[in-house]
Amino acid sequence: MAQTTETPARTPESGPVRAPRVHRAWFVAAVAFVTIIGAAAFASLPGLLIEPLHAELHWSRGTIGFAVSVNLALYGLTAPFAAALMDRFGIRRVVAVALGVIALGALLTVWMTAAWQLVLYWGVLVGLGSGSMALAFAATVTNRWFTARRGLVTGLLTAAGASGQLIFLPLLSWLVEHHGWRPASVTVALAALAVVPFVWLLLRDHPADVGLAPYGGEYAAKPAPVTGAARRAVTVLLKAARTGPFWLLAGSFAICGASTNGLVRTHFVPAAHDHGMPITAAAGLLAVIGVFDVVGTVASGWFTDRFSARRLLAVYYALRGISLCFLPILLAPSVHPPMLFFIVFYGLDWVATVPPTMALCREHFGADSAIVFGWVLASHQVGAAAVAFAGGLARDVFGTYDVVWYASGALCAAAALMALVISRPRTEPALVAGT
């Protein structure tokens, strides 16, 4: 992957700078990868908390699901503003502060005694912090540091979340089962804090900061900080909302969030537990999803550099919908081969949708694609939030999750159709410059 020959970069102060044998962009991507892995700890916990909080504090699953839905919604709604804030204050500052907010929210849950505190600490604080660590962060790093290999890097950074899930899910499930949910919350807080030094010391905002061109591109001076971050985020949204591709991308990605973070990540463990499966076993299956998610997402990035993003999305959503419709008949007290097949199949598809979605945002919206993707991601998390709440409510009302699995499968079929009708841009994409 290393770029061994490259046009020397230059700086106005010192003249040409010979590019290193391994481009600095790969080191920046590595730091971003580690950062997203550390931040993934907090995303691994909500599904493990539903049963312990229900048993200890006697809160309904719908109430707990509502707190998770607030977290997921804010995760998405914060992302476009975070992308604009990164343009204004730099990646390092925004991400470091976000990790601190995540740590604070996770730590405060240890002392909560009322449901509104769960909504405030885990829903609001962790939601706001995680929104600033969302995939808009990955999109910003990719757009600034890479001209070539963008699809591959997008896949790698997206897979980082799954890698974090793989690392933390077994540990957190073991802590919850043997020591309770509070030590697990403390672990999440410490994981977020541990990443801050890496971000502050190693991450750089722009290739021009070190006198280099982006990987595979031409040298360009670092742009001046963009003021009016909130206004710019809203202006970009208003421009993008006038186009059909934005609504198709947002709608299909909302279904993506509903069928992954909202449904499987939040409700798979309690649903499996309903069928007699131990929490640690169910969490282990989610971790295995994370293993194959890494493979599937990196492969999707490679495919996105070579094939039609629209067609890739349609295939991914169709296959996901089929697999979800089979899940209710696969849940059992023990892990058996058909369930393992589902885990592998679903894991390969988990966030494979991200690289082609980012590519379509770049194709249609150009320089503002990171912010547009932030709004598309907001729809992803709104969809996730709706199903996180609806899933818990359905379990309280019907005593089963089956209706939610089938409904999500049908929605994935609709998303596949939406992806196919996204048009190609007629002109060079351009929304707004600056504000």
BAZA-758298 format. One record per residue: y, x, z of N, C-alpha, C in turn; residue in one letter. Coordinates in steps of 0.02 Angstrom, whole numbers, padded with zeros to 5 digits, always signed. Layout:
<pts>
YXZYXZYXZa...
</pts>
This chain:
<pts>
-00060+00041+00000+00000+00000+00000+00063+00043+00000m+00056+00107+00021+00115+00149+00027+00145+00163-00040a+00211+00164-00042+00246+00180-00104+00260+00254-00103q+00229+00293-00148+00234+00365-00144+00290+00394-00186t+00313+00359-00237+00370+00381-00276+00421+00325-00278t+00483+00344-00275+00534+00292-00269+00601+00322-00288e+00644+00284-00319+00712+00307-00334+00748+00322-00269t+00775+00383-00261+00807+00399-00198+00863+00350-00180p+00864+00331-00118+00918+00288-00094+00979+00331-00081a+01036+00299-00069+01096+00335-00054+01136+00298-00002r+01180+00333+00030+01227+00303+00076+01296+00325+00057t+01346+00283+00068+01415+00302+00049+01437+00365+00084p+01411+00378+00144+01434+00435+00184+01400+00500+00164e+01335+00498+00151+01298+00560+00144+01268+00571+00075s+01277+00525+00029+01249+00533-00037+01175+00514-00038g+01139+00538-00090+01069+00517-00098+01026+00539-00039p+00979+00496-00022+00930+00510+00030+00861+00504+00000v+00821+00557+00004+00754+00555-00024+00711+00507+00017r+00678+00460-00017+00636+00412+00017+00575+00445+00047a+00553+00424+00105+00493+00452+00136+00431+00435+00096p+00377+00473+00108+00315+00462+00071+00289+00391+00084r+00291+00370+00146+00275+00300+00164+00341+00265+00178v+00357+00216+00140+00422+00183+00145+00432+00153+00215h+00493+00160+00240+00510+00134+00306+00497+00059+00312r+00499+00023+00257+00488-00049+00258+00421-00066+00289a+00370-00024+00276+00304-00038+00305+00303-00031+00380w+00343+00015+00407+00348+00022+00480+00385-00037+00511f+00437-00061+00477+00472-00121+00500+00425-00181+00500v+00386-00187+00446+00337-00242+00443+00286-00236+00499a+00266-00174+00516+00218-00164+00570+00246-00185+00637a+00311-00169+00650+00343-00190+00712+00347-00266+00714v+00366-00297+00658+00369-00370+00656+00300-00400+00669a+00248-00368+00642+00179-00392+00652+00161-00391+00726f+00176-00335+00759+00161-00330+00831+00202-00380+00871v+00264-00390+00852+00307-00437+00886+00279-00508+00883t+00258-00528+00823+00231-00596+00815+00165-00603+00852i+00125-00550+00854+00063-00552+00893+00078-00565+00967i+00126-00527+00995+00143-00537+01065+00170-00606+01078g+00212-00631+01033+00240-00698+01042+00188-00752+01034a+00133-00737+01000+00081-00788+00988+00047-00810+01052a+00056-00773+01107+00024-00792+01170+00045-00861+01192a+00110-00876+01185+00134-00942+01210+00108-00999+01166f+00095-00984+01102+00069-01037+01058-00004-01052+01072a-00039-01006+01106-00110-01015+01120-00122-01059+01181s-00073-01069+01222-00085-01100+01288-00085-01176+01290l-00042-01213+01253-00036-01286+01265-00101-01324+01262p-00145-01308+01214-00207-01344+01209-00253-01333+01269g-00243-01276+01303-00284-01261+01362-00258-01295+01425l-00195-01319+01422-00164-01347+01483-00176-01422+01491l-00196-01457+01438-00199-01530+01441-00246-01554+01495i-00308-01529+01496-00356-01551+01546-00339-01527+01616e-00320-01463+01628-00302-01441+01696-00242-01479+01725p-00190-01491+01685-00132-01527+01710-00149-01601+01723l-00190-01629+01680-00212-01698+01691-00252-01704+01756h-00296-01655+01768-00338-01658+01828-00299-01644+01892a-00254-01594+01891-00219-01574+01952-00159-01617+01969e-00118-01632+01918-00055-01667+01930-00058-01740+01910l-00115-01761+01881-00126-01832+01863-00075-01858+01812h-00052-01814+01769-00009-01835+01714-00054-01858+01656w-00032-01910+01620-00072-01934+01564-00071-01884+01507s-00121-01887+01465-00123-01842+01407-00065-01856+01360r-00043-01919+01357+00016-01934+01316+00078-01900+01342g+00086-01898+01409+00144-01864+01439+00143-01790+01424t+00085-01759+01433+00079-01688+01419+00089-01675+01345i+00061-01719+01303+00070-01712+01231+00144-01718+01211g+00182-01759+01248+00253-01765+01233+00290-01700+01245f+00273-01665+01300+00305-01601+01314+00288-01551+01259a+00225-01551+01238+00205-01507+01183+00242-01525+01119v+00252-01590+01108+00287-01611+01047+00360-01590+01047s+00392-01591+01105+00461-01566+01111+00462-01492+01093v+00414-01454+01120+00409-01383+01105+00403-01372+01030n+00358-01408+00998+00345-01399+00927+00406-01419+00885l+00438-01474+00904+00497-01497+00866+00554-01447+00870a+00568-01422+00931+00622-01373+00939+00605-01307+00905l+00541-01290+00906+00518-01230+00870+00540-01234+00798y+00532-01292+00767+00552-01299+00697+00626-01307+00687g+00658-01348+00728+00729-01362+00718+00774-01302+00733l+00750-01256+00775+00788-01195+00791+00785-01145+00734t+00731-01145+00695+00718-01092+00647+00774-01081+00597a+00801-01133+00564+00854-01119+00514+00917-01090+00545p+00934-01111+00607+00992-01083+00641+00978-01011+00662f+00915-00997+00681+00897-00929+00698+00903-00883+00638a+00883-00906+00579+00889-00866+00519+00962-00850+00505a+01006-00900+00514+01078-00888+00505+01106-00841+00558a+01082-00849+00621+01104-00804+00674+01083-00732+00661l+01025-00723+00630+01003-00655+00612+01050-00624+00561m+01078-00665+00516+01128-00640+00469+01193-00621+00504d+01207-00655+00560+01270-00644+00595+01264-00587+00647r+01211-00588+00688+01206-00540+00743+01151-00488+00735f+01110-00496+00685+01056-00448+00674+00989-00472+00701g+00937-00448+00670+00869-00470+00689+00853-00449+00760i+00868-00387+00778+00848-00361+00844+00876-00403+00901r+00940-00418+00898+00971-00454+00954+00942-00524+00961r+00935-00559+00905+00911-00628+00908+00840-00630+00934v+00797-00586+00909+00726-00588+00929+00718-00566+01002v+00756-00515+01024+00750-00493+01094+00771-00548+01142a+00826-00582+01128+00848-00637+01171+00796-00694+01170v+00769-00709+01112+00720-00762+01106+00658-00748+01149a+00635-00686+01149+00577-00668+01190+00592-00675+01264l+00653-00659+01284+00673-00668+01354+00673-00741+01374g+00697-00785+01330+00697-00857+01344+00626-00884+01350v+00581-00861+01307+00511-00881+01311+00481-00861+01378i+00493-00799+01398+00466-00775+01462+00492-00816+01520a+00557-00834+01519+00586-00874+01573+00554-00942+01577l+00548-00976+01520+00518-01043+01519+00446-01043+01542g+00406-00995+01519+00336-00991+01540+00329-00978+01614a+00373-00934+01641+00368-00917+01712+00388-00976+01756l+00439-01013+01736+00462-01070+01777+00409-01125+01783l+00364-01130+01735+00313-01183+01740+00267-01174+01800t+00264-01113+01826+00220-01099+01884+00240-01143+01943v+00304-01159+01950+00329-01196+02009+00343-01269+01995w+00324-01295+01936+00342-01364+01920+00298-01413+01959m+00328-01470+01976+00292-01523+02013+00301-01591+01980t+00343-01596+01929+00356-01660+01895+00351-01651+01820a+00335-01705+01785+00324-01701+01713+00387-01681+01676a+00446-01701+01701+00508-01684+01666+00519-01608+01666w+00491-01574+01716+00498-01501+01718+00455-01469+01663q+00397-01497+01650+00357-01472+01595+00394-01480+01529l+00428-01537+01520+00467-01548+01459+00524-01498+01454v+00558-01485+01511+00615-01438+01510+00592-01366+01500l+00544-01344+01541+00525-01273+01539+00485-01256+01477y+00429-01293+01466+00386-01277+01409+00413-01308+01345w+00438-01370+01350+00462-01403+01290+00527-01373+01264g+00578-01369+01308+00645-01349+01284+00652-01273+01281v+00641-01238+01338+00653-01166+01339+00606-01128+01294l+00541-01139+01303+00493-01103+01260+00501-01126+01188v+00517-01190+01177+00527-01214+01109+00586-01180+01074g+00642-01174+01110+00701-01140+01081+00686-01066+01068l+00654-01033+01116+00639-00963+01106+00590-00951+01050g+00538-00992+01047+00488-00984+00995+00516-01001+00926s+00563-01047+00923+00595-01063+00859+00630-01003+00828g+00659-00962+00871+00692-00902+00847+00643-00847+00827s+00580-00856+00849+00527-00809+00831+00482-00839+00777m+00506-00891+00744+00465-00928+00697+00456-00889+00632a+00426-00921+00584+00413-00889+00520+00477-00873+00482l+00534-00902+00503+00597-00882+00473+00611-00808+00487a+00587-00783+00543+00592-00711+00560+00552-00671+00508f+00491-00692+00495+00451-00658+00445+00484-00661+00376a+00512-00719+00359+00545-00727+00294+00606-00680+00288a+00644-00674+00343+00703-00631+00342+00684-00558+00333t+00633-00535+00371+00610-00466+00364+00585-00453+00293v+00545-00499+00267+00517-00491+00200+00572-00488+00146t+00620-00534+00151+00673-00537+00100+00718-00476+00101n+00731-00449+00161+00777-00392+00166+00743-00326+00148r+00682-00316+00168+00649-00251+00164+00603-00243+00104w+00587-00297+00070+00539-00293+00015+00566-00330-00047f+00559-00296-00104+00568-00329-00169+00500-00339-00202t+00459-00287-00200+00389-00292-00222+00345-00309-00162a+00286-00335-00176+00235-00351-00125+00257-00403-00075r+00303-00446-00094+00326-00496-00046+00271-00545-00025r+00231-00566-00073+00177-00612-00056+00129-00581-00007g+00110-00518-00018+00063-00484+00026+00092-00477+00097l+00156-00456+00101+00187-00447+00166+00194-00514+00203v+00212-00566+00166+00216-00632+00196+00148-00652+00225t+00095-00639+00188+00028-00654+00214+00012-00614+00276g+00029-00550+00277+00015-00508+00335+00053-00532+00397l+00118-00547+00389+00157-00569+00446+00136-00638+00470l+00118-00681+00424+00093-00746+00444+00027-00740+00482t-00015-00694+00459-00079-00682+00492-00071-00654+00562a-00013-00625+00577-00002-00597+00643-00008-00649+00698a+00016-00711+00683+00009-00764+00732-00063-00779+00747g-00105-00778+00695-00176-00790+00705-00208-00732+00744a-00185-00671+00731-00211-00614+00768-00194-00620+00842s-00134-00644+00856-00115-00654+00926-00158-00708+00958g-00173-00761+00920-00217-00813+00945-00286-00785+00960q-00311-00742+00917-00376-00711+00927-00377-00669+00991l-00322-00633+01004-00319-00590+01062-00312-00630+01126i-00267-00680+01126-00249-00713+01188-00291-00773+01207f-00318-00809+01157-00356-00870+01174-00415-00857+01221l-00458-00809+01207-00513-00797+01254-00489-00778+01323p-00437-00736+01327-00411-00716+01393-00381-00775+01430l-00339-00814+01395-00306-00870+01428-00356-00924+01449l-00406-00937+01407-00456-00987+01426-00497-00965+01486s-00512-00900+01490-00548-00873+01548-00505-00879+01611w-00441-00864+01605-00396-00870+01662-00391-00943+01686l-00384-00989+01638-00379-01060+01656-00442-01084+01692v-00499-01065+01666-00562-01090+01694-00578-01058+01762e-00561-00994+01772-00581-00960+01834-00525-00953+01885h-00463-00955+01863-00407-00944+01910-00354-00998+01906h-00360-01046+01861-00310-01099+01855-00259-01084+01800g-00217-01134+01788-00170-01127+01732-00110-01085+01748w-00093-01076+01812-00032-01037+01829-00037-00964+01810r-00092-00929+01825-00097-00859+01802-00093-00854+01725p-00117-00904+01690-00111-00903+01618-00038-00906+01596a+00002-00948+01630+00074-00952+01613+00109-00887+01627s+00091-00854+01682+00121-00789+01698+00103-00737+01645v+00041-00740+01621+00019-00693+01569+00061-00702+01505t+00075-00764+01487+00117-00777+01428+00186-00747+01438v+00215-00756+01497+00282-00729+01511+00282-00653+01504a+00231-00620+01533+00228-00547+01530+00217-00522+01459l+00177-00559+01420+00166-00538+01351+00231-00540+01310a+00271-00592+01321+00335-00597+01286+00382-00540+01305a+00385-00525+01370+00428-00471+01393+00405-00403+01368l+00339-00393+01362+00313-00328+01342+00333-00310+01270a+00349-00360+01230+00366-00347+01160+00438-00326+01151v+00481-00344+01198+00554-00332+01192+00570-00259+01177v+00541-00209+01214+00559-00139+01199+00542-00119+01127p+00486-00144+01100+00467-00127+01032+00520-00153+00983f+00543-00214+00995+00593-00244+00951+00658-00204+00954v+00680-00189+01014+00746-00157+01023+00747-00085+00998w+00693-00049+01007+00693+00022+00991+00670+00037+00919l+00628-00005+00891+00597+00013+00827+00619-00030+00768l+00640-00092+00780+00658-00136+00725+00728-00120+00699l+00736-00123+00634+00802-00113+00603+00818-00174+00561r+00883-00190+00558+00904-00253+00527+00902-00250+00451d+00917-00192+00421+00926-00189+00348+00908-00119+00323h+00880-00113+00262+00864-00046+00236+00924+00001+00234p+00983-00026+00222+01043+00017+00220+01057+00049+00287a+01032+00022+00342+01041+00052+00408+01011+00122+00411d+00959+00135+00370+00928+00201+00369+00935+00233+00301v+00982+00208+00260+00998+00239+00196+00945+00232+00143g+00907+00176+00144+00854+00166+00095+00865+00103+00054l+00831+00101-00002+00826+00039-00041+00768-00002-00014a+00768-00066-00027+00708-00106-00009+00647-00079-00047p+00589-00091-00020+00528-00069-00052+00523-00102-00122y+00520-00059-00174+00514-00084-00242+00580-00108-00272g+00637-00096-00239+00701-00120-00264+00753-00065-00268g+00815-00086-00283+00871-00040-00288+00912-00040-00224e+00943+00017-00211+00984+00022-00151+01044-00026-00155y+01059-00058-00099+01118-00100-00094+01148-00091-00025a+01214-00091-00021+01247-00084+00044+01231-00144+00088a+01231-00131+00152+01218-00186+00199+01276-00235+00196k+01261-00299+00187+01315-00349+00184+01349-00357+00251p+01411-00378+00249+01448-00391+00311+01417-00450+00348a+01423-00450+00415+01396-00506+00453+01425-00572+00430p+01383-00622+00424+01403-00688+00400+01424-00730+00460v+01487-00751+00461+01511-00792+00516+01494-00866+00503t+01503-00905+00556+01489-00976+00549+01416-00991+00536g+01371-00963+00579+01300-00969+00568+01277-01042+00566a+01301-01081+00614+01279-01151+00617+01304-01189+00555a+01367-01177+00536+01395-01211+00477+01356-01192+00414r+01339-01128+00408+01302-01105+00349+01233-01138+00347r+01199-01142+00404+01133-01173+00405+01136-01245+00382a+01187-01281+00405+01194-01351+00385+01214-01357+00312v+01260-01313+00290+01282-01315+00220+01224-01303+00172t+01182-01253+00189+01124-01239+00147+01077-01299+00146v+01068-01332+00203+01026-01391+00205+01053-01446+00160l+01118-01459+00163+01147-01511+00122+01140-01496+00048l+01147-01433+00029+01138-01414-00041+01066-01423-00063k+01020-01398-00021+00949-01402-00038+00924-01473-00040a+00952-01516+00005+00929-01585+00009+00945-01626-00053a+00987-01599-00098+01002-01634-00160+00949-01622-00213r+00900-01581-00197+00848-01564-00246+00781-01595-00227t+00743-01614-00278+00677-01641-00266+00628-01592-00236g+00626-01528-00260+00579-01480-00232+00585-01472-00157p+00647-01476-00130+00654-01468-00058+00616-01522-00020f+00622-01584-00042+00589-01639-00006+00514-01636-00015w+00490-01614-00072+00418-01607-00082+00390-01550-00039l+00427-01495-00035+00406-01440+00008+00408-01460+00081l+00462-01494+00100+00469-01514+00170+00415-01565+00189a+00403-01613+00145+00353-01664+00160+00283-01636+00164g+00264-01593+00117+00197-01564+00119+00189-01517+00178s+00242-01481+00196+00237-01435+00253+00237-01473+00320f+00267-01532+00321+00261-01574+00381+00188-01594+00392a+00154-01609+00338+00082-01626+00344+00042-01564+00363i+00063-01506+00339+00031-01443+00359+00035-01435+00435c+00095-01445+00463+00103-01439+00535+00064-01491+00574g+00063-01553+00547+00026-01606+00581-00048-01590+00586a-00076-01559+00533-00148-01548+00530-00169-01481+00560s-00121-01440+00582-00138-01375+00613-00112-01372+00685t-00049-01354+00693-00022-01347+00761-00024-01412+00801n-00006-01467+00768-00004-01530+00805-00072-01557+00823g-00121-01548+00778-00187-01578+00789-00238-01528+00816l-00255-01478+00777-00311-01434+00796-00291-01388+00854v-00233-01355+00848-00215-01309+00901-00204-01345+00967r-00176-01405+00966-00161-01442+01028-00220-01481+01054t-00259-01512+01009-00309-01561+01032-00382-01542+01019h-00395-01487+00985-00465-01470+00972-00503-01456+01037f-00473-01416+01082-00508-01399+01144-00523-01461+01186v-00474-01505+01201-00492-01565+01239-00539-01612+01202p-00534-01615+01135-00581-01657+01097-00652-01631+01102a-00660-01565+01097-00726-01536+01105-00752-01545+01176a-00707-01540+01224-00726-01550+01294-00749-01622+01305h-00719-01670+01271-00742-01739+01275-00815-01747+01255d-00839-01703+01211-00908-01706+01188-00954-01660+01229h-00928-01635+01285-00969-01595+01330-00966-01521+01319g-00925-01497+01273-00921-01425+01261-00876-01392+01313m-00897-01336+01344-00854-01302+01393-00789-01279+01361p-00736-01277+01403-00670-01257+01377-00671-01187+01348i-00707-01141+01381-00709-01073+01355-00743-01070+01287t-00795-01110+01276-00829-01111+01211-00783-01139+01157a-00747-01194+01173-00702-01224+01125-00644-01176+01109a-00618-01143+01160-00564-01094+01149-00590-01036+01107a-00652-01017+01118-00682-00964+01078-00686-00982+01004g-00700-01046+00990-00701-01069+00921-00632-01066+00890l-00580-01084+00929-00512-01077+00903-00495-01004+00888l-00519-00959+00931-00508-00889+00919-00542-00866+00855a-00602-00892+00842-00637-00875+00780-00597-00901+00719v-00567-00960+00727-00522-00984+00674-00469-00932+00660i-00443-00901+00714-00393-00849+00706-00418-00789+00666g-00482-00770+00676-00509-00714+00638-00507-00729+00563v-00532-00787+00544-00535-00803+00473-00467-00823+00446f-00422-00844+00490-00353-00858+00469-00320-00794+00444d-00333-00738+00478-00305-00674+00455-00328-00659+00385v-00394-00666+00373-00422-00652+00307-00392-00700+00255v-00391-00765+00272-00368-00815+00224-00294-00807+00208g-00253-00791+00257-00181-00786+00246-00163-00724+00206t-00194-00667+00222-00182-00607+00183-00205-00617+00111v-00263-00648+00102-00287-00662+00034-00240-00710-00002a-00213-00759+00034-00166-00806+00004-00103-00770-00019s-00080-00722+00020-00022-00683-00002-00037-00644-00066g-00097-00616-00071-00117-00580-00131-00121-00628-00190w-00151-00687-00179-00155-00737-00232-00086-00760-00254f-00039-00767-00206+00027-00792-00222+00065-00745-00268t+00051-00679-00263+00082-00631-00308+00055-00637-00379d+00000-00674-00389-00036-00673-00453-00046-00742-00485r-00045-00795-00445-00061-00862-00471-00006-00911-00454f-00010-00971-00483+00039-01023-00472+00039-01046-00399s+00097-01041-00366+00102-01062-00296+00089-01136-00289a+00111-01177-00338+00101-01249-00334+00026-01266-00333r-00012-01234-00378-00083-01249-00381-00120-01224-00320r-00099-01167-00295-00131-01141-00233-00121-01191-00176l-00060-01216-00168-00047-01264-00115-00090-01326-00122l-00096-01352-00182-00136-01412-00193-00209-01400-00173a-00236-01343-00191-00306-01327-00174-00313-01321-00098v-00266-01286-00066-00271-01276+00007-00270-01343+00044y-00223-01387+00026-00217-01450+00062-00279-01495+00049y-00304-01496-00012-00362-01537-00027-00423-01515+00013a-00435-01449+00015-00492-01424+00053-00484-01436+00128l-00424-01430+00153-00413-01443+00225-00427-01516+00242r-00403-01562+00200-00415-01633+00212-00489-01650+00214g-00527-01621+00168-00599-01634+00166-00632-01610+00230i-00614-01550+00252-00645-01522+00312-00629-01563+00374s-00567-01589+00381-00549-01628+00440-00587-01693+00443l-00602-01723+00386-00640-01786+00386-00712-01777+00410c-00738-01716+00405-00806-01703+00428-00809-01684+00502f-00751-01664+00532-00752-01638+00600-00780-01686+00652l-00763-01752+00652-00787-01796+00705-00863-01797+00712p-00900-01788+00658-00973-01789+00663-01002-01722+00682i-00959-01670+00685-00983-01603+00702-00974-01586+00776l-00930-01622+00811-00917-01607+00882-00979-01623+00924l-00999-01576+00967-01060-01584+01007-01054-01541+01069a-01100-01549+01118-01096-01509+01180-01104-01434+01168p-01139-01415+01115-01150-01344+01102-01127-01327+01032s-01121-01262+01019-01100-01238+00954-01161-01233+00908v-01159-01264+00850-01215-01264+00804-01191-01242+00735h-01236-01224+00689-01216-01195+00624-01165-01236+00584p-01173-01304+00578-01121-01341+00541-01051-01334+00571p-01046-01331+00638-00981-01321+00669-00954-01252+00652m-00997-01201+00652-00974-01134+00634-00950-01132+00562l-00984-01169+00518-00962-01172+00448-00892-01203+00444f-00880-01258+00483-00814-01288+00484-00762-01238+00508f-00777-01202+00561-00729-01154+00590-00710-01101+00539i-00760-01075+00503-00746-01024+00453-00705-01054+00396v-00727-01111+00371-00693-01143+00314-00621-01162+00332f-00613-01194+00390-00546-01215+00411-00502-01154+00427y-00532-01103+00457-00493-01043+00474-00464-01009+00413g-00502-01006+00359-00477-00975+00297-00417-01012+00270l-00411-01077+00287-00358-01119+00259-00301-01131+00308d-00306-01107+00370-00261-01126+00425-00188-01120+00407w-00164-01061+00392-00094-01053+00370-00090-01018+00303v-00142-01026+00261-00140-01000+00193-00084-01032+00153a-00059-01090+00177-00005-01125+00142+00062-01089+00146t+00070-01043+00194+00136-01013+00205+00159-00968+00148v+00119-00919+00125+00144-00876+00070+00166-00915+00008p+00126-00963-00018+00151-01000-00077+00211-01043-00062p+00216-01070-00001+00276-01110+00016+00338-01066+00017t+00333-01006+00048+00389-00960+00047+00407-00940-00024m+00356-00928-00065+00369-00908-00134+00406-00963-00172a+00388-01025-00162+00423-01080-00195+00494-01087-00170l+00505-01073-00105+00574-01073-00079+00616-01019-00113c+00587-00959-00121+00624-00905-00155+00636-00924-00228r+00587-00954-00260+00592-00972-00330+00647-01023-00343e+00655-01070-00297+00703-01125-00307+00771-01112-00274h+00774-01070-00221+00836-01067-00181+00863-00996-00172f+00831-00946-00203+00860-00880-00207+00879-00848-00141g+00942-00824-00138+00965-00786-00080+00964-00826-00015a+00968-00891-00020+00968-00933+00040+00898-00957+00058d+00847-00927+00028+00779-00953+00037+00755-00947+00109s+00778-00896+00146+00755-00889+00216+00779-00948+00258a+00843-00969+00247+00869-01026+00284+00837-01091+00261i+00828-01097+00195+00794-01157+00169+00723-01161+00197v+00688-01104+00198+00622-01104+00227+00624-01123+00301f+00678-01103+00335+00686-01123+00405+00687-01199+00412g+00722-01233+00366+00723-01306+00368+00656-01336+00348w+00623-01305+00300+00555-01328+00281+00508-01319+00341v+00516-01262+00376+00477-01251+00436+00493-01303+00490l+00556-01324+00493+00575-01376+00541+00534-01439+00528a+00526-01457+00464+00485-01515+00448+00413-01504+00468s+00388-01443+00460+00320-01425+00481+00311-01441+00555h+00360-01421+00595+00354-01430+00668+00367-01502+00689q+00409-01538+00652+00418-01609+00667+00351-01646+00655v+00318-01629+00600+00252-01658+00588+00203-01639+00642g+00204-01576+00664+00160-01554+00718+00176-01591+00783a+00241-01599+00797+00261-01633+00859+00237-01705+00859a+00244-01739+00802+00223-01809+00798+00149-01818+00813a+00108-01773+00785+00036-01779+00795+00015-01753+00864v+00051-01704+00891+00035-01682+00959+00043-01740+01008a+00096-01779+01000+00106-01837+01043+00058-01893+01025f+00052-01908+00960+00008-01963+00938-00064-01950+00956a-00085-01887+00952-00154-01871+00969-00170-01885+01042g-00125-01864+01087-00135-01879+01158-00132-01953+01172g-00086-01988+01138-00080-02060+01147-00143-02096+01122l-00169-02074+01064-00229-02104+01036-00288-02094+01083a-00293-02036+01113-00347-02023+01161-00342-02068+01221r-00280-02080+01246-00271-02125+01304-00289-02197+01285d-00272-02218+01225-00282-02288+01205-00353-02302+01182v-00380-02259+01138-00445-02272+01108-00502-02235+01142f-00486-02187+01184-00538-02149+01217-00572-02099+01171g-00543-02086+01113-00571-02039+01064-00516-02013+01019t-00528-01955+00988-00481-01926+00941-00499-01942+00868y-00553-01979+00856-00579-01986+00789-00528-02012+00739d-00490-02063+00758-00443-02093+00711-00391-02042+00688v-00373-01994+00732-00323-01944+00714-00351-01894+00663v-00415-01876+00671-00445-01830+00623-00445-01861+00553w-00467-01924+00548-00471-01957+00483-00401-01966+00452y-00353-01986+00493-00286-01996+00467-00256-01931+00441a-00269-01876+00475-00243-01811+00453-00275-01790+00388s-00340-01805+00380-00373-01789+00317-00341-01826+00258g-00323-01890+00269-00290-01929+00216-00221-01900+00201a-00185-01879+00252-00119-01850+00241-00123-01785+00200l-00175-01745+00212-00183-01683+00174-00193-01697+00100c-00228-01752+00085-00237-01772+00014-00169-01788-00017a-00125-01821+00021-00058-01836-00003-00018-01772-00014a-00026-01724+00031+00010-01660+00024-00012-01623-00038a-00076-01626-00055-00100-01593-00116-00066-01622-00178a-00057-01688-00179-00023-01720-00236+00051-01700-00238l+00083-01696-00180+00153-01676-00177+00163-01606-00204m+00117-01561-00188+00123-01492-00212+00119-01489-00288a+00077-01529-00317+00067-01527-00390+00128-01550-00429l+00169-01593-00399+00226-01620-00437+00291-01582-00425v+00288-01527-00387+00348-01484-00379+00364-01453-00447i+00426-01462-00469+00445-01438-00536+00462-01363-00534s+00465-01334-00592+00489-01264-00599+00565-01264-00603r+00598-01214-00575+00672-01213-00579+00695-01202-00650p+00747-01239-00670+00773-01234-00738+00820-01176-00745r+00856-01159-00691+00904-01104-00694+00891-01057-00637t+00926-01001-00638+00920-00952-00584+00943-00985-00519e+00902-00980-00465+00919-01015-00403+00980-00985-00370p+01025-01029-00348+01083-01007-00310+01110-01067-00273a+01116-01060-00208+01143-01116-00169+01214-01100-00146l+01218-01061-00094+01283-01044-00068+01284-00970-00053v+01341-00940-00054+01349-00870-00038+01393-00864+00022a+01364-00845+00077+01403-00837+00137+01405-00900+00178g+01451-00945+00162+01458-01005+00203+01447-01066+00160t
</pts>
